[in-house]
């Protein structure tokens, strides 16, 4: 049985407390912790090992990288001890600087993705994109109902939305790339789709009202998110009662170059993980399945996940 005294001894070491302060806000890799804390890899790794051994921190393997976060299933007293310890030094120069550095780390993540999508804006129909198959898209479109309000989260140029808009009542395209939104607006105007509206915004903080859409769509967008579970929670928030979420994304893979080639933050997702996130966001009737597999290497598989808001 773990005692409060043991946890207090762990929290008494300043470096460990600073690491926990950062991980309480964001899941981070060792390299990102290095950048935020301005410390050596060996020092951070040794403290992470202690935090993992004490079961305060867990890690997640994604390709060649490990990402660390505070364990979500801590005892209440233990979570409160950690929160109190972090809060007690929140005004210190070290933690203020750590938080400023963390913001830069997160902005750097977003900048990489934004630069990639700004670069390929206007060329998505010609460029290869993993998981984009008409077979997968066809399966997804079977879940759409005419004359509904749809939010396409992480829409890019809005290739799918432009098809949906010909049937739907209203379609909102949300993307965090200014250039992509600009190109999408031009295409919507060119195709005379007056019910298609492009909005600049993040899928983890969607610029739409609560319970405002019938369908929240995430097509090959979730693996670009910093916190995919947050994007799914936002999908739940903006969906009306009786509405649904439809997700099309890559199944978990090991093609590490996807980070560099396509600005992917995640190397796909397991069926179990997507199911867990959807249930955790309170969606019901959750279903996740593989709907396509590419024949050539690296053989990306595409997952279709759906859930209903009751």
PECORSUL-V528327 format. One record per residue. RES is the residue in one small letter. PSI is psi in whole degrees, 0 to 359 (999 if undefined). BURIAL is # if it has 16 or more other C-alpha atoms within 10 Angstrom, else .. D_LAST is the distance of its C-alpha to the last C-alpha in Angstrom with 1 decimal. Layout:
# PECORSUL-V528327
res->{RES,RES}
psi->{PSI,PSI}
burial->{BURIAL,BURIAL}
d_last->{D_LAST,D_LAST}
This chain:
# PECORSUL-V528327
res->{x,x,x,x,x,x,x,x,x,x,x,x,x,x,x,x,x,x,x,x,x,x,x,x,x,x,x,x,x,x,x,x,x,x,x,x,x,x,x,x,x,x,x,x,x,x,x,x,x,x,x,x,x,x,x,x,x,x,x,x,x,x,x,x,x,x,x,x,x,x,x,x,x,x,x,x,x,x,x,x,x,x,x,x,x,x,x,x,x,x,x,x,x,x,x,x,x,x,x,x,x,x,x,x,x,x,x,x,x,x,x,x,x,x,x,x,x,x,x,x,x,x,x,x,x,x,x,x,x,x,x,x,x,x,x,x,x,x,x,x,x,x,x,x,x,x,x,x,x,x,x,x,x,x,x,x,x,x,x,x,x,x,x,x,x,x,x,x,x,x,x,x,x,x,x,x,x,x,x,x,x,x,x,x,x,x,x,x,x,x,x,x,x,x,x,x,x,x,x,x,x,x,x,x,x,x,x,x,x,x,x,x,x,x,x,x,x,x,x,x,x,x,x,x,x,x,x,x,x,x,x,x,x,x,x,x,x,x,x,x,x,x,x,x,x,x,x,x,x,x,x,x,x,x,x,x,x,x,x,x,x,x,x,x,x,x,x,x,x,x,x,x,x,x,x,x,x,x,x,x,x,x,x,x,x,x,x,x,x,x,x,x,x,x,x,x,x,x,x,x,x,x,x,x,x,x,x,x,x,x}
psi->{130,136,152,325,320,317,320,322,322,316,345,345,121,318,317,320,322,321,314,324,321,316,341,345,330,144,129,151,170,319,321,323,321,313,321,323,345,48,166,155,319,321,315,316,320,321,324,322,318,317,324,317,326,1,34,335,144,159,155,125,128,99,236,358,148,133,138,145,162,136,129,343,33,154,150,317,326,318,321,322,314,313,318,320,316,316,326,337,14,335,3,150,323,312,326,316,320,315,324,319,322,318,321,323,315,319,324,317,309,324,319,313,318,317,322,312,329,323,319,1,132,352,9,329,340,330,148,138,121,135,350,96,142,333,312,316,321,318,318,317,337,338,1,142,138,159,48,169,126,138,118,103,122,49,338,223,346,32,314,318,326,331,315,322,338,346,327,163,315,141,128,126,119,126,148,7,113,319,320,320,320,314,318,317,319,318,321,318,319,321,6,47,87,341,13,114,127,134,134,124,171,141,349,356,72,129,53,154,160,145,50,351,159,327,129,119,130,97,109,37,330,326,356,351,152,316,89,323,328,321,322,322,322,323,320,317,316,350,139,160,132,350,178,161,141,121,130,119,174,141,151,131,181,18,86,330,348,331,316,318,322,10,37,132,330,142,63,186,150,157,322,317,314,317,316,316,320,317,321,331,358,13,148,172,44,135,135,131,157,129,348,157,130,142,325,164,145,14,49,138,146,131,141,125,137,156,157,141,116,999}
burial->{.,.,.,.,.,.,#,.,.,#,#,.,.,.,#,#,#,#,#,#,#,#,#,#,.,#,#,#,#,#,#,#,#,#,#,#,#,.,.,.,.,.,.,#,.,.,#,#,.,.,#,#,.,.,.,#,#,#,#,.,.,#,#,.,.,.,#,#,#,#,#,.,.,.,.,.,.,#,#,.,#,#,.,.,#,#,.,.,#,.,.,.,.,.,#,.,.,#,#,.,#,#,.,.,#,.,.,.,#,#,#,#,#,#,.,#,#,#,.,#,#,#,.,.,.,.,.,.,.,#,#,#,.,.,.,#,#,.,.,#,.,.,.,#,.,.,.,#,#,#,#,#,#,#,#,#,#,#,.,#,#,#,.,#,#,#,.,#,.,#,#,#,#,#,#,#,#,#,#,#,#,#,#,#,#,.,#,#,.,.,.,.,#,.,#,#,#,#,#,#,#,#,#,#,.,#,.,#,.,.,.,#,#,#,#,#,#,#,#,#,#,#,#,#,#,#,#,#,#,#,#,#,#,#,#,#,#,#,#,#,.,.,#,#,#,#,#,#,#,#,#,#,#,.,.,.,.,#,#,.,.,#,#,#,#,#,#,#,#,#,#,.,.,#,#,.,#,#,#,.,#,#,#,.,.,#,.,#,#,#,#,#,#,.,.,.,.,.,.,#,#,#,#,#,#,#,#,#,#,.}
d_last->{39.5,39.1,40.9,40.3,43.9,43.1,40.2,42.4,45.1,42.7,41.7,45.3,46.0,45.5,44.5,41.8,40.4,40.5,38.6,35.9,35.8,35.0,32.6,30.6,29.7,29.6,29.9,33.5,36.2,39.7,41.1,38.7,39.5,43.2,42.8,41.0,43.4,46.5,47.5,48.7,46.5,48.4,47.9,44.1,43.8,45.8,43.6,40.4,41.9,42.5,39.0,37.6,40.1,39.0,35.4,34.3,33.6,32.2,32.9,31.2,33.4,32.7,35.7,38.8,37.1,35.7,33.1,33.1,30.5,30.4,29.0,25.5,26.1,29.1,30.0,29.2,32.9,33.5,30.8,32.3,35.8,35.0,33.3,36.3,38.8,37.3,37.1,40.7,42.0,39.6,42.4,44.9,46.4,45.3,41.5,41.7,43.2,40.8,37.8,39.7,40.4,36.8,35.8,38.4,37.2,33.6,35.2,37.3,34.4,32.9,36.3,36.9,33.8,34.5,38.2,37.2,34.9,37.4,40.1,38.5,37.0,38.4,39.0,35.7,36.3,39.6,38.8,37.5,34.0,32.8,29.8,30.2,30.8,30.3,29.3,26.3,25.5,25.8,23.2,20.8,21.6,20.7,17.0,17.6,17.4,20.2,20.1,17.1,17.2,17.4,18.2,20.6,20.8,24.3,25.4,29.1,31.1,28.1,29.4,26.0,24.9,28.1,27.4,23.9,25.3,27.5,24.6,21.8,21.9,21.9,21.9,22.2,24.2,24.1,27.0,29.2,32.4,34.3,36.4,33.5,31.9,35.4,35.8,32.4,33.3,36.6,35.2,32.7,35.7,37.9,35.5,34.9,31.1,30.6,26.8,26.8,26.8,27.8,27.0,28.7,26.3,25.0,21.8,21.5,21.8,20.5,22.3,19.5,17.8,14.4,11.7,14.6,13.9,12.1,13.1,14.3,17.3,19.4,22.4,25.1,24.3,22.7,26.1,27.7,25.5,27.0,23.8,21.4,18.8,19.0,18.5,15.2,14.1,15.4,13.4,10.1,11.9,13.1,10.1,8.7,5.4,5.5,7.9,9.2,11.8,15.1,17.8,21.3,23.7,26.7,26.8,28.7,32.4,35.7,37.1,38.0,39.5,36.1,36.0,39.3,38.9,35.4,34.6,31.9,30.8,29.2,30.7,27.5,24.9,24.7,22.0,21.4,21.1,18.6,16.4,17.0,16.1,12.8,11.9,13.6,11.6,8.4,7.2,6.8,9.3,11.6,14.9,18.1,21.5,24.8,25.4,28.9,31.9,34.8,38.2,40.2,40.3,38.4,36.1,32.7,29.8,26.5,23.0,20.0,16.6,13.2,9.6,6.2,3.8,0.0}
